[in-house]
Amino acid sequence: MGERTPLGRTAVLAPGGVGGLLAGVLARRGHPVTVVATEPTAEHIAAAGLRVDSGMLGDFRVGVPAVPTATEHADVLVVAAKATALPAALARFSPRLAVDALIVPLLNGFEHMDLLRAHYPGAHVLASSIRVESTRVAPGHIAHTSPFAALDIAYSGAPADRVETLAEALRDAGLDVRLHHDEAGVLWRKFHFLLPTALVCTHHGTDIGTARAERRADLLGVAREVEAVAAARGLALDTARVTAMFDAAPPATKPSMLRDREAGRPMEVDALGGALLRAAAEAGVPVPITERVVADLRAVDAAR
């Protein structure tokens, strides 16, 4: 199982594209890591290990313990399930095993924070966001295709020394990690970029290069609506900065919501677009572009 390190034992719940990448790079550096996954995935990883293909971090395979239901306490719990699979994933890791743990949720959106804090009342849930393009191409096989893997983590009231130890371990594993005292900023700055690209690329059925050429007005319109809702909540965002990010993104980049639509999987329409609609209604801010795109994507999901 590996020797104990200053980071302690890490559990990764849902080792897909993002969770599998973190589990792999931490295990490669000698940290004790256990992945918690569905029965078929856990069985495969327990037998064959994790394979990571990455132009940035190198290609490697590493053995890690894998279980369908956690039985050991974790010092760090990475929650990497998609919102559509989160309830089933949480059932695999009991709250009693996460007492005093640092929980690093790598979900999209912001509403999951309240859910996780209610489910794991004895833990420290850190507002976190990751910028990466990483996909599970088969159970235990992760393709990291972006030339970056950047994490933003807020202290969120947790012991500072433990959060900093976590950040150092992730940096040592090859990730770019920034720490913040602004929890809302960590979540909403990513949301400001993610929501327009997820909704518009998925609605248009194209990568970001095509969407920014053919649906630019919608991309910028959704971004401005996110900025307006954030402002009503007391948070200043900069749509000009996000516009530059749209234009700098590799043209072939596809958001995970689009990949889910292409594969016929449930989409995170409610966790992303629905979250903005709820926040907008609470703040009394009109968001007509987001409303239109979300309604269309909900109809696609319902038709399945």
C-alpha positions in Angstrom: 0.0 0.0 0.0 3.0 2.3 0.2 4.6 4.2 3.1 2.9 7.0 4.8 3.9 10.5 3.5 3.3 13.9 4.9 0.2 14.1 2.7 -1.2 11.0 4.3 -3.5 8.6 2.5 -5.4 9.8 -0.5 -8.6 8.4 -1.9 -9.8 9.2 -5.3 -13.6 8.8 -5.8 -14.4 8.2 -9.5 -11.1 7.8 -11.3 -12.2 9.0 -14.7 -10.3 11.5 -16.9 -9.6 13.9 -14.1 -9.6 11.7 -11.0 -7.6 9.0 -12.8 -5.0 11.5 -13.8 -4.6 12.8 -10.2 -4.5 9.3 -8.8 -1.9 8.2 -11.3 0.5 11.1 -10.8 0.3 11.0 -7.0 0.9 7.3 -6.9 3.8 7.6 -9.3 5.5 9.9 -6.8 5.1 7.3 -4.0 2.0 8.7 -2.2 -0.4 6.0 -0.9 -3.5 6.3 -3.2 -6.6 4.2 -3.3 -9.2 4.6 -6.0 -12.9 4.0 -5.3 -14.9 3.2 -8.4 -17.7 1.1 -9.8 -17.2 -2.6 -9.4 -16.0 -3.3 -13.0 -13.7 -0.3 -13.0 -12.3 -1.2 -9.6 -11.7 -4.8 -10.6 -9.8 -3.7 -13.8 -7.6 -1.2 -12.0 -6.8 -3.5 -9.2 -5.6 -6.1 -11.7 -3.9 -3.8 -14.3 -3.2 -0.5 -12.6 -3.7 2.9 -14.0 -2.3 3.8 -17.4 -1.7 7.5 -18.2 -0.8 8.8 -21.6 0.3 12.4 -21.4 2.5 14.6 -23.6 3.1 16.9 -20.7 3.7 14.4 -17.8 4.9 11.4 -19.8 3.3 8.0 -20.4 3.3 5.6 -17.5 1.5 2.8 -15.8 1.3 2.5 -12.0 -0.3 0.0 -9.7 -2.9 1.3 -7.2 -5.4 -0.4 -4.9 -8.9 -0.1 -6.2 -12.1 -0.9 -4.4 -15.9 -0.5 -5.1 -16.6 0.7 -1.5 -14.1 2.4 0.7 -13.1 0.7 4.0 -10.2 2.9 5.2 -10.0 6.5 6.4 -8.6 9.1 4.0 -6.6 12.1 4.9 -7.4 13.6 1.4 -10.4 12.7 -0.6 -10.5 13.8 -4.2 -14.1 13.8 -5.5 -14.0 13.6 -9.2 -17.4 12.3 -10.2 -19.6 14.2 -12.6 -22.7 15.8 -11.1 -24.9 13.3 -12.8 -23.1 10.4 -11.0 -22.3 12.2 -7.7 -25.1 10.6 -5.5 -24.0 7.1 -6.5 -20.3 7.9 -6.0 -20.9 9.4 -2.5 -22.5 6.1 -1.4 -19.2 4.4 -2.0 -17.3 6.6 0.6 -18.9 6.8 4.1 -18.7 10.1 6.0 -17.2 8.3 8.9 -14.1 7.6 6.8 -13.7 11.3 5.9 -13.6 12.8 9.4 -11.0 15.6 9.4 -10.1 14.8 5.8 -9.3 17.5 3.2 -11.9 17.0 0.5 -10.9 18.3 -3.0 -14.0 18.4 -5.2 -13.2 18.6 -8.9 -16.7 19.0 -10.1 -18.0 21.7 -12.5 -20.2 24.5 -11.1 -20.6 25.6 -7.6 -23.8 24.1 -6.0 -21.9 20.9 -5.1 -20.1 22.7 -2.2 -23.2 22.8 0.0 -24.1 19.2 -0.9 -20.6 17.9 0.1 -20.5 19.9 3.3 -23.8 18.4 4.3 -22.7 14.9 3.4 -19.3 15.1 5.0 -19.9 17.4 8.1 -16.7 16.3 9.8 -14.4 17.1 6.9 -12.8 20.2 5.4 -14.3 20.8 1.9 -12.0 22.9 -0.2 -13.3 25.0 -3.0 -11.3 23.7 -6.0 -11.2 23.9 -9.7 -9.0 22.3 -12.4 -8.2 23.3 -15.9 -7.2 20.3 -18.0 -8.3 18.2 -20.9 -8.1 14.6 -19.7 -10.4 11.8 -20.8 -11.0 8.2 -19.7 -10.6 6.2 -22.9 -11.2 2.9 -21.2 -11.4 1.7 -17.5 -8.1 2.7 -15.9 -6.7 4.3 -19.1 -6.4 8.1 -19.1 -5.5 10.3 -22.0 -4.2 13.7 -20.9 -4.2 15.7 -24.1 -3.9 19.4 -23.0 -0.4 21.0 -22.5 -1.5 22.1 -19.1 -3.0 20.7 -15.8 -3.7 23.6 -13.4 -5.4 23.5 -10.1 -6.8 26.4 -8.1 -7.6 25.5 -4.4 -9.0 27.7 -1.7 -8.0 27.3 1.9 -11.7 27.3 2.8 -11.0 27.5 6.5 -9.0 24.3 6.6 -5.6 24.0 8.5 -3.3 26.1 6.3 -0.3 23.7 6.7 -2.3 20.7 5.5 -3.6 22.6 2.4 0.0 23.8 1.6 1.3 20.2 2.0 -1.4 19.0 -0.4 -0.4 21.8 -2.9 3.3 20.9 -2.7 2.5 17.2 -3.3 0.5 18.0 -6.4 3.2 20.4 -7.7 5.8 17.7 -7.1 3.6 15.4 -9.2 3.7 17.8 -12.1 0.6 20.0 -11.7 0.4 23.8 -11.6 -1.3 24.6 -8.3 -2.3 28.0 -7.0 -3.7 28.6 -3.5 -6.3 31.2 -2.7 -8.2 32.8 0.2 -11.2 33.7 -2.1 -13.4 30.6 -2.2 -16.1 32.2 -4.4 -13.5 33.4 -6.8 -12.0 30.0 -7.3 -15.4 28.5 -8.3 -16.8 31.4 -10.3 -13.7 32.3 -12.3 -13.7 28.8 -13.8 -17.5 28.9 -14.2 -17.1 32.1 -16.1 -15.1 30.3 -18.8 -16.6 26.8 -18.5 -20.3 27.6 -18.7 -20.2 29.4 -22.1 -17.9 26.8 -23.7 -19.9 23.9 -22.3 -23.3 25.2 -23.2 -22.5 26.7 -26.6 -20.1 24.0 -27.9 -22.5 21.3 -26.8 -25.5 23.1 -28.3 -23.7 23.7 -31.6 -22.1 20.2 -31.6 -18.6 21.5 -32.3 -15.2 22.1 -30.8 -14.4 25.5 -29.4 -12.6 26.7 -32.5 -15.8 26.3 -34.6 -18.0 27.6 -31.8 -16.0 30.8 -31.4 -16.2 31.4 -35.1 -19.9 30.5 -35.7 -21.5 31.2 -32.3 -19.4 34.0 -30.9 -22.3 36.1 -29.9 -23.8 33.3 -27.8 -20.4 32.5 -26.2 -19.9 36.2 -25.2 -23.5 36.6 -24.3 -23.5 33.7 -21.8 -20.2 35.0 -20.4 -21.7 38.4 -19.8 -24.7 36.8 -18.1 -22.4 34.9 -15.7 -20.6 38.2 -15.0 -23.9 39.9 -14.2 -25.1 37.2 -11.9 -21.7 37.1 -10.1 -21.8 40.9 -9.7 -25.2 40.6 -8.0 -23.6 38.2 -5.6 -20.8 40.7 -4.9 -18.1 39.1 -7.1 -16.4 41.0 -9.9 -15.6 39.0 -13.0 -14.0 40.2 -16.3 -15.6 39.0 -19.5 -12.7 40.6 -21.5 -10.3 38.2 -19.8 -12.5 35.2 -20.5 -12.9 36.3 -24.2 -9.1 36.2 -24.5 -9.2 32.7 -23.0 -11.8 31.6 -25.6 -9.6 32.9 -28.4 -6.4 31.3 -27.0 -7.9 27.8 -26.4 -6.6 25.1 -28.9 -9.3 25.0 -31.6 -9.9 21.3 -31.2 -10.8 21.6 -27.5 -14.1 19.9 -26.6 -15.8 20.4 -23.2 -16.8 17.3 -21.4 -20.5 18.1 -21.8 -20.0 17.8 -25.6 -18.2 14.5 -25.2 -21.1 13.3 -23.1 -23.6 14.3 -25.8 -21.6 12.6 -28.5 -21.4 9.4 -26.4 -25.1 9.5 -25.5 -24.4 9.9 -21.8 -26.4 12.2 -19.5 -25.2 15.8 -19.6 -24.4 18.2 -16.8 -27.0 20.7 -18.1 -28.7 21.2 -14.7 -25.5 21.3 -12.6 -24.1 24.0 -14.9 -26.8 25.8 -16.8 -29.4 25.1 -14.2 -27.2 26.4 -11.5 -26.8 29.8 -13.3 -30.6 30.0 -13.8 -31.2 29.4 -10.1 -28.6 31.9 -9.1 -30.0 34.4 -11.6 -33.6 34.0 -10.4 -32.5 34.5 -6.8 -30.6 37.7 -7.8 -33.3 39.0 -10.1 -30.9 39.1 -13.1 -32.2 38.2 -16.6 -30.2 35.6 -18.5 -32.1 35.0 -21.7 -29.3 33.4 -23.8 -28.5 30.9 -21.1 -32.2 30.2 -20.7 -32.6 29.4 -24.4 -29.6 27.2 -24.7 -30.4 25.3 -21.5 -34.0 24.7 -22.6 -32.7 23.2 -25.8 -30.2 20.9 -24.1 -32.7 19.8 -21.5 -34.9 18.7 -24.4 -32.0 16.7 -25.9 -31.5 14.9 -22.6 -35.2 14.3 -22.1 -35.5 12.8 -25.6 -33.1 10.1 -24.6 
